[in-house]
């Protein structure tokens, strides 16, 4: 059986705030939009979900579901190839994403920039050199 990544879910502190950020930053097609979950199709077969951290207790359990990051260390990264990298970088900056590493040629063959969203997830945007 072949394994394929279908869905990545980010646990966020404030779902409306997070959804507004991702809507404005990337304009992905929204496939689910309910009060406790938002999901986007990034490209065929790949989806990104946003779920309130407080809503994770029913499947992570009360103890684990109540934990939140306390040391401000990023907990995950989304790496996206984009068509107009300068425009995406500018849009992320306008939306208040914190740049942790500016747009630069990287040794793995991409030109990329790194940002933090409001929940301290790393968003990397890149294009092939």
Beta strands, then each sheet from edge to edge (+ up, - down):
strand 1: 7-12
strand 2: 29-34
strand 3: 37-43
strand 4: 46-52
strand 5: 77-81
strand 6: 98-105
strand 7: 110-116
strand 8: 122-128
sheet 1: 1+ 4+ 3- 2+
sheet 2: 5+ 8+ 7- 6+
end
